[in-house]
């Protein structure tokens, strides 16, 4: 199984409602992409703010395998949602950090 973790640094004016709507759309991909096992989003609660560097939001998706993750990455709807997320980040693409783990 692959856990695709995405850490985000949203601009201050992006509301929790906007974030939630984006996360719901990502989670909705599970209805049409095989191998998308689970979706979670959370707020970073770390008190080590200098090390957090503003990455206060995160989500992760569990995929059955690398092929399922790769299909998600190539999916046009995922790419469109990703572009909407990047447009709301502090620094654009500089406001996202991605990490994939085998679990």
C-alpha positions in Angstrom: 0.0 0.0 0.0 1.2 3.5 -0.8 0.3 6.5 1.4 0.5 9.7 -0.6 0.9 12.6 1.9 0.5 16.2 0.9 1.4 19.2 3.2 -0.1 22.6 2.3 0.6 26.2 3.1 -2.6 28.0 2.2 -2.8 31.8 1.9 -4.4 33.4 5.0 -7.6 34.4 3.2 -8.5 30.8 2.1 -11.4 29.8 4.3 -11.8 26.4 6.0 -15.0 26.0 3.9 -12.9 26.4 0.7 -10.4 23.8 1.9 -13.1 21.4 2.9 -14.7 21.7 -0.5 -11.4 20.9 -2.2 -10.8 17.9 0.1 -14.3 16.6 -0.6 -13.6 16.7 -4.4 -10.4 14.8 -3.9 -12.1 12.2 -1.7 -14.8 11.9 -4.4 -12.2 10.6 -6.9 -12.5 7.3 -5.0 -15.8 6.6 -6.6 -14.2 6.3 -10.1 -10.5 5.5 -9.5 -9.7 1.9 -8.6 -7.3 1.4 -5.8 -8.0 4.6 -3.9 -8.5 3.0 -0.5 -8.8 5.9 2.0 -8.7 9.7 2.2 -8.0 11.8 5.3 -7.3 15.5 5.9 -6.1 17.2 9.1 -4.7 20.4 10.6 -1.1 20.4 11.7 -1.1 20.8 15.5 2.7 21.0 16.0 3.9 23.7 18.3 7.3 23.8 16.6 6.2 26.7 14.4 9.6 27.6 13.0 10.0 24.0 11.7 6.4 23.9 10.4 7.2 26.8 8.0 3.5 27.5 7.5 2.5 24.0 6.4 -0.6 23.9 8.6 -2.8 21.7 6.5 -2.4 18.2 5.1 -4.2 15.4 3.5 -3.2 11.8 2.6 -4.6 9.2 0.4 -3.9 5.5 0.7 -3.6 3.6 -2.5 -3.7 -0.2 -3.0 -0.4 -0.1 -4.9 1.9 2.1 -6.9 -0.1 1.6 -10.1 -3.2 3.0 -8.4 -1.2 6.0 -7.2 0.2 6.6 -10.6 -3.3 6.4 -12.2 -4.4 9.1 -9.7 -1.5 11.3 -10.5 -2.3 11.1 -14.3 -6.0 11.6 -13.8 -7.3 14.8 -15.4 -9.8 15.6 -12.7 -7.1 15.2 -10.0 -4.8 17.5 -11.9 -7.6 20.1 -12.2 -8.3 20.0 -8.4 -4.5 20.1 -7.8 -4.2 23.3 -9.9 -7.1 24.9 -7.9 -5.3 24.0 -4.6 -1.9 25.4 -5.9 -3.7 28.6 -6.9 -4.7 29.1 -3.2 -1.3 28.4 -1.7 1.2 30.8 -0.3 3.9 30.8 -3.0 1.9 28.6 -5.4 3.8 25.4 -6.0 6.3 26.4 -3.3 3.4 26.0 -0.8 3.1 22.2 -1.3 5.3 19.4 -0.1 4.6 15.8 -1.1 5.8 12.5 0.4 4.9 9.0 -0.6 5.4 6.1 1.8 5.0 2.4 1.5 2.9 1.2 4.4 
